[in-house]
Amino acid sequence: MLLFVGLGNPGAKYARNRHNIGFMALDRIAEDHGFGPWKARFQGQLTEGKLAGEKVLLLKPETFMNRSGQSVGEAMRFYKLTPEDVIVFHDELDLAPAKLRLKQGGGHAGHNGLRSIHQHIGETYGRVRLGIGHPGHKDRVAGYVLQDFAKADADWLDDLMRGISDGVPRLAAGENDKFLNAVSLRTAPARSSGTAPKPVRAATKSAPAAHPEAPEDTRSAMQKLMDKFR
C-alpha cells in the first residue's frame, strides 16, 4: 500500500493558488483513474484506488500547509506504513514552471509543508517536486505562492497534470524513469524526426540548347551529282 499526499491549503479561496498544485495533481489522478469518493479522514480528504495493481491512498491534508505533517503522520500510523511508502506532491520554487523532478529523502528547503512532515514522520519519504518558478526575490515568495496561477499558465499546467496522470501507474510500480518519461511526453513532446527536403538549387549556367537533327537525305546518287552542277 502507498500513500500519495498532495500539499495545499483548504477552501475555495486557495484552490487555484500556486501553493495548491499538489492538491491539483491528486484531484487529476483520482478523476482519471477511477478512485472512490473523497471522505473526511485524518484531518484531511482521503480517497482509495488502485494503480498498477497496487492499493494507493490519496490524501489532501486540510490542516493548512504549515501543519500538513499532522494529517500525514496520523494516516501513516493508522495504516502502519513507513515513510518510504509515502510520496508527497508539492510546489517547488527552484524549478521552472512545468518542470518535474523526483526526490527521495533529504531536506525541506524551507517549504513549510515539508518542514511539518519532517517533524512528524522524518525525512526519508519520497517527493514529486512540481515546478512553479521563482518570483525573483525571497521577499516576494509568500505573496507569489499564495497567488492564483495566471491565465498564461493554463496550457503548461494542464500538460503537466495530464503527464502526471498518464505516468502515475508507473510511479506506483516503482518505475520512476517511465513515470518521468510519461510526463516529458506531455510537457516536452518530441519533434518529428523528418526533415523537409532541401530545395533544388538553380543551375548557374543554362544547359546548351539541343540542335535539331538534319532531315535524312533521300536523293539518289545521280540526283546528288546533277544537283552539284546546277
Secondary structure, DSSP 4 states (H G I P E B T S, - for coil): -EEEEE----SGGGTTBGGGHHHHHHHHHHHHTT----EEETTEEEEEEEETTEEEEEEEE-S-GGGHHHHHHHHHHHTT--GGGEEEEEEETTS-TT-EEEEES---TT-HHHHHHHHHH-S-SEEEEEE----SSGGGHHHHHTSBPPGGGHHHHHHHHHHHHHHHHHHHTT-HHHHHHHHHHHHSPPPPS--PPPPPPPPSSPPPPPPPPPPP----HHHHHHHHT-
